[in-house]
Amino acid sequence: MPVDGPSVMAAPNRCHITAKIMQIQPSAKYPDKWELEIEILTSESLEGPNFATAGQKSRAFTFDTSVAIKVGNVVAGQAEFIGSRGQGVFQLTQLALSEASP
């Protein structure tokens, strides 16, 4: 995720990532939203620019409760970067536990 430069909204984008869950907590504002800190392990562009880079740590969120995730899990799914440089976040959808999860 870019961190320097002018604040410009991200173009429509979507990628497939695998990521390790570093932190997870329920949103204080929305009961069905989970706020995450992730480390991106792999990333493959699906549509538009790819804002996810392997090795990058980033903020993310999900409304997807189809899979019970916890700190240390490795998940796979789609990510869309929402926001602007330095203030953006990834929205994660279609999550599944990766075979690399403990």
N, C-alpha and C positions, 0 to 999 in steps of 0.2 A: 504494500500500500504506500503510495507516495506520501512523504511527510513534509517536503519543502516546496516552495513555490507558491504562486497565486492560488486563491481559493476558486476552484472551478468544479461545477457539478460533474459527477462521473457520467459518461455516456452509457446507454443501455449495455449491460454486460452480464455474462453468466459463465461460470466455469465449474468443472468437476474437481473437487479437492479431496485429499485425505488430510486429516489434521488430528493432532493430539490435544485433548482437553486439558488445559492447564488450571483453569478455574471455572466454576459454574455457580450461579446463584439466581434465585427467582427475582424477577423485576419487582421493585417496590411499587411501581405504578400500574403494571398490568399483570393480573394473576395467571395468565396463560403464556407469559413470555419468560424465556430464560436468557440471562446475560452470560456470555462466555468470554474467556481469554483462551485463544487457541494458538498452537504452533503449526503452521502449514507445512506438511511433509511433501506433498505433490500437488501439482495443479495443471489442468489441461483446459484450454479455452474451448467454450462451446458456442459463445456468441459475443461479438464485440471485443473490446480490449480486455486483457487479463490483468487484473490488479492484484492477484495472489501470486506470491513468490515462495518457492520452497525455502524453508529456514526462517521465514518471517513470523513474528508474533504479532497478533492483532486482536482487536475487540470484535466480537460477533454476537449475534442473537439468533434465537430460533423460537418458533411457536410449535415446532414439531415435537410431539410427545409420543410418537409411535414407537420410539425406542428409548429405553431407560439409559441415559448416559451419566457417567460420573467422571470425576477427575482421574486422569491416567488413561481413559479409554481413547482409542484411535477410531475416528469415525470417517465415513466417506459420504459425500453428498454434493449437492449443488450449492454454490456460493454466488451471491450477487453483491457487489460493492455499492453501498448506498452512501451518499454524502459528498463531501468535498475533500480535497487534499488536507491531510492532517486532522480532519474531524470526521472521517468516514468510519463505517462499520460494515462488516459482512453479514448479510442475512443468509442463514443456512436453511436449506429445505431438502426433502427426500433423504433424510439421514438414515444411515445403517451402520451398525458396528462393523469395523474392519476386522479382518482375520488377525491383524497385528495387535488387537486389544488384549490386555491381560485377562 
